[in-house]
């Protein structure tokens, strides 16, 4: 009896050692290729949750203009955001009042429900051969890459979503007036920025909270002309070029929405044409909100893909950035001949 027990324990230790060795040899075995199917599915679910939590924790848009926007995740339910709308007129402020009783007015608020945008990554594949041959955690790096692509796409789409569709009384769109850069486009000047500031001043947009997202082309224009801007550019902090450039906190982005020859906002992702105009966008922090919804990881482990011997990874993320009032949104577009 003792001999049998020792034999059984010896076999058990040997099996555990083999399994442990395989796991150490291939720690990213993409949801446990050596496990039985039922156990592998459970392990896959746990892994999905782990990476989903990683995306949620690290999805912060650090160093960009969108970090200035208030996060309203508490307004989200079922990947839709319930945006409150103030009702009635603003209460008056009485100075040295001596008349009583002071008037009281009800404020009947309303709300609008808007679905968050859905962002799907294209899938990435990781083969078993790669996992055995590369000297780094390729699966982990792929997950990081997909997170970064989601961040970039949501930032670009967010800026487009809150940009003015055209010039209006509440959302001014003005043109640059600088010298020709050699292509027919007029450069952005600091005078243009001052005029832009005046447009928002006229609309009584509070100076505190103004954010200007400069297209890189416009940033280069100001670097040529304005030494104060150049100094701020070299001393930028947390992504911001300047904390107070003619009342704006300034950021630079390689992507900003394009406007057509009539200064109308083009559709997101529309094909570029020769008459497109470069734009820089102004927002006010209190006029826009952002919200993050659910994240889902899709993974086909390699042991469930016997033909390809490769794992497939992808993500779906819900996110949105919305203007809750028009006041504060504006654009400067590069003037260019329409012909």
C-alpha positions in Angstrom: 0.0 0.0 0.0 2.8 2.4 0.9 4.6 1.5 -2.3 1.6 2.3 -4.4 1.1 5.6 -2.5 4.7 6.6 -3.1 4.4 5.7 -6.8 1.2 7.8 -7.2 2.7 10.8 -5.4 5.8 10.5 -7.6 3.7 10.5 -10.8 1.7 13.5 -9.6 4.9 15.5 -8.8 6.3 14.6 -12.3 3.0 15.8 -14.0 3.0 19.1 -12.0 6.7 19.7 -12.9 6.0 19.2 -16.6 3.0 21.6 -16.5 5.0 24.1 -14.5 7.9 23.9 -17.0 5.6 24.5 -20.0 4.0 27.5 -18.2 7.4 29.0 -17.5 8.7 28.4 -21.0 5.6 30.2 -22.5 4.0 32.6 -19.9 1.9 34.2 -22.6 0.5 30.9 -23.8 -2.6 32.9 -24.7 -5.2 31.5 -22.4 -3.5 28.2 -21.5 -2.9 25.9 -24.5 -1.9 22.9 -22.3 -5.2 23.1 -20.3 -8.4 21.2 -20.9 -10.9 23.1 -22.9 -13.2 23.8 -20.0 -10.4 25.1 -17.8 -8.9 27.1 -20.7 -12.2 29.0 -21.2 -12.2 30.0 -17.6 -8.6 31.1 -17.7 -9.3 33.1 -20.9 -12.2 34.9 -19.2 -9.9 35.8 -16.3 -7.2 37.0 -18.7 -9.8 39.2 -20.5 -10.9 40.8 -17.3 -7.2 41.4 -16.3 -6.4 43.2 -19.6 -9.8 45.1 -19.6 -8.9 46.4 -16.2 -5.5 47.4 -17.4 -7.0 49.4 -20.3 -9.5 51.1 -18.0 -6.8 52.1 -15.5 -4.3 53.3 -18.1 -6.9 55.0 -20.5 -5.9 58.5 -19.4 -5.0 60.6 -22.5 -2.0 62.1 -20.6 -0.3 65.0 -22.2 -3.1 66.1 -24.5 -5.8 68.8 -24.5 -8.5 66.3 -23.6 -7.1 66.0 -20.1 -8.6 69.5 -19.5 -12.1 68.2 -20.1 -14.2 67.2 -17.1 -14.9 63.5 -16.9 -18.5 62.5 -16.3 -18.3 58.8 -16.1 -21.0 58.9 -13.4 -23.5 60.1 -16.0 -23.0 56.9 -18.0 -25.5 54.0 -18.0 -25.5 51.2 -20.5 -22.9 53.0 -22.6 -25.1 56.0 -23.0 -24.6 59.4 -21.3 -27.4 61.4 -19.7 -26.5 65.0 -20.2 -28.3 67.5 -18.0 -29.6 70.8 -19.4 -30.2 73.8 -17.2 -33.7 75.2 -17.4 -34.9 78.8 -17.0 -32.8 82.0 -16.8 -29.8 82.5 -14.6 -30.6 84.0 -11.1 -29.9 87.7 -10.7 -27.3 88.9 -8.2 -28.6 91.7 -6.0 -26.2 94.3 -4.8 -26.9 96.2 -1.5 -30.5 94.8 -1.6 -33.0 96.3 0.7 -36.2 94.9 -0.8 -37.7 91.8 0.8 -38.9 89.2 0.3 -36.2 88.3 -2.3 -37.7 86.8 -5.4 -37.5 83.0 -5.8 -37.7 81.2 -9.1 -37.9 77.5 -9.9 -35.3 75.9 -12.2 -36.9 73.1 -14.2 -33.9 71.1 -15.7 -34.1 68.8 -18.6 -31.7 66.2 -20.0 -30.7 64.5 -23.2 -29.5 60.9 -23.6 -26.7 60.3 -26.1 -25.1 57.0 -26.9 -21.3 56.8 -26.5 -19.3 56.2 -29.6 -18.1 52.6 -30.2 -14.5 52.1 -31.1 -13.4 48.7 -32.5 -9.8 47.9 -33.1 -8.7 45.7 -35.9 -7.5 42.4 -34.7 -3.9 41.5 -34.1 -2.5 38.0 -34.4 0.3 36.4 -32.4 1.6 33.0 -33.5 2.8 30.2 -31.3 6.1 30.3 -33.2 6.6 34.0 -32.3 5.9 33.4 -28.6 8.6 30.7 -28.5 11.2 32.7 -30.5 10.9 36.3 -29.3 12.8 37.5 -26.2 10.0 39.7 -24.9 6.3 39.5 -23.9 4.8 40.1 -27.4 1.2 39.5 -26.3 1.6 42.1 -23.6 3.1 44.5 -26.1 0.2 43.9 -28.5 -2.3 44.8 -25.8 -0.3 48.0 -25.1 -0.3 48.8 -28.8 -4.1 48.4 -29.1 -4.6 50.6 -26.0 -2.4 53.3 -27.6 -4.4 53.1 -30.9 -7.7 53.4 -29.0 -6.4 56.5 -27.1 -5.3 58.2 -30.4 -8.5 57.4 -32.2 -10.7 58.7 -29.3 -8.7 61.9 -29.0 -8.9 62.7 -32.7 -12.6 61.9 -32.9 -13.4 63.8 -29.7 -11.9 67.0 -31.1 -13.9 66.7 -34.2 -17.1 66.0 -32.2 -16.8 69.3 -30.3 -15.6 71.5 -33.2 -18.0 74.1 -34.7 -19.7 72.9 -37.8 -19.6 76.4 -39.4 -19.4 80.0 -38.5 -22.3 81.2 -36.3 -23.1 83.8 -33.7 -22.2 81.4 -30.9 -19.4 79.5 -32.6 -17.1 81.8 -34.6 -14.9 80.5 -37.4 -12.3 83.0 -38.5 -9.6 83.0 -41.2 -5.9 83.6 -40.8 -4.4 86.8 -42.2 -0.6 86.2 -42.3 1.8 86.2 -45.2 1.6 83.6 -47.9 3.6 80.5 -47.0 4.4 79.8 -50.7 1.4 77.5 -51.3 -1.4 80.2 -51.2 -2.1 79.5 -47.5 -1.9 82.5 -45.2 0.0 81.9 -42.0 -1.5 82.2 -38.5 -0.3 85.3 -36.7 -0.4 86.4 -33.0 -2.7 89.2 -34.2 -5.1 86.5 -35.5 -5.0 84.9 -32.0 -5.8 88.3 -30.4 -8.8 88.8 -32.8 -9.9 85.2 -32.0 -9.7 86.1 -28.3 -11.9 89.2 -28.9 -14.5 87.0 -30.5 -14.8 84.9 -27.3 -14.7 88.1 -25.2 -17.7 89.4 -27.1 -19.5 86.2 -26.3 -18.7 86.6 -22.6 -16.8 83.3 -22.6 -15.0 83.2 -19.2 -11.2 83.6 -19.7 -10.5 81.0 -17.1 -10.9 77.6 -18.8 -10.2 78.6 -22.4 -8.2 75.9 -24.3 -6.7 76.3 -27.8 -5.7 73.2 -29.7 -3.3 74.3 -32.3 -2.7 72.3 -35.5 1.1 71.7 -35.9 1.1 73.9 -39.0 -0.3 76.8 -37.1 2.1 76.1 -34.2 5.0 76.4 -36.7 3.6 79.7 -38.0 3.7 81.1 -34.5 7.2 79.7 -33.8 8.4 81.7 -36.8 6.7 85.0 -35.7 6.4 85.1 -31.9 9.4 84.7 -29.6 7.2 84.5 -26.5 5.4 81.5 -28.1 8.7 79.9 -29.0 9.9 80.2 -25.4 6.8 78.5 -24.2 7.2 75.8 -26.8 10.7 74.9 -25.5 9.5 74.9 -21.9 6.2 73.0 -22.3 4.9 71.1 -19.3 2.5 68.2 -19.2 1.8 68.7 -22.9 0.8 72.4 -22.6 2.8 74.9 -24.7 1.5 77.9 -22.7 -0.7 78.3 -19.7 -1.8 81.7 -20.7 -1.3 82.7 -24.3 -3.7 85.6 -24.9 -6.2 84.0 -22.4 -5.7 80.4 -23.8 -4.1 77.3 -22.4 -2.4 76.0 -25.6 -1.8 72.5 -26.8 -0.5 71.2 -30.1 -1.9 68.2 -32.1 -0.8 66.8 -35.4 -4.5 66.0 -36.1 -7.2 68.7 -36.0 -10.4 68.7 -38.0 -10.3 69.9 -41.6 -12.6 72.6 -43.0 -13.7 72.9 -46.7 -13.2 76.0 -48.9 -16.4 77.5 -47.5 -15.2 77.0 -43.9 -17.6 74.1 -43.2 -16.4 71.3 -41.0 -15.6 68.2 -43.0 -16.8 64.7 -42.0 -14.5 62.8 -39.7 -12.2 60.6 -41.9 -13.3 62.2 -45.1 -10.9 62.0 -48.1 -8.6 65.0 -48.2 -8.7 67.3 -51.2 -6.6 70.2 -52.3 -9.0 72.9 -51.1 -9.1 71.6 -47.5 -8.2 74.1 -44.8 -6.1 73.6 -41.8 -7.8 74.5 -38.5 -7.1 75.1 -34.9 -9.9 74.6 -32.4 -10.8 76.5 -29.2 -13.0 75.1 -26.4 -14.0 76.1 -23.0 -13.6 73.5 -20.2 -17.1 74.1 -18.8 -18.8 73.7 -22.2 -17.6 70.2 -22.9 -17.6 66.8 -21.1 -16.1 63.4 -21.7 -17.3 60.0 -20.6 -15.8 56.5 -20.7 -18.0 53.5 -21.1 -17.3 49.7 -21.2 -14.3 48.0 -22.6 -14.3 44.4 -24.0 -11.4 42.3 -25.0 -11.9 39.7 -27.7 -9.4 36.8 -27.7 -9.2 33.6 -29.7 -6.4 31.5 -28.0 -4.1 29.6 -30.3 -5.1 26.2 -28.9 -8.6 26.9 -30.3 -7.2 27.8 -33.7 -5.5 24.5 -34.8 -5.3 25.6 -38.5 -3.5 28.9 -38.0 -1.7 28.1 -34.7 -2.1 31.7 -33.8 -4.0 33.8 -31.2 -6.2 36.7 -32.3 -6.7 39.8 -30.1 -8.9 42.9 -30.4 -10.8 45.4 -28.3 -14.1 47.3 -28.3 -14.3 50.5 -26.3 -17.2 53.0 -25.7 -16.2 56.6 -25.2 -17.6 60.0 -26.0 -16.8 63.7 -25.8 -19.7 66.2 -26.1 -20.4 69.9 -26.2 -23.1 70.6 -23.6 -23.4 74.2 -24.8 -22.3 76.0 -27.9 -20.6 78.9 -26.1 -16.8 78.5 -26.1 -16.3 76.4 -29.3 -14.6 78.3 -32.1 -12.1 77.7 -34.9 -9.3 79.5 -36.8 -8.9 78.2 -40.3 -6.0 78.8 -42.7 -7.2 81.2 -45.5 -6.5 79.9 -49.0 -7.8 80.8 -52.4 -10.9 78.7 -53.3 -10.0 78.4 -57.0 
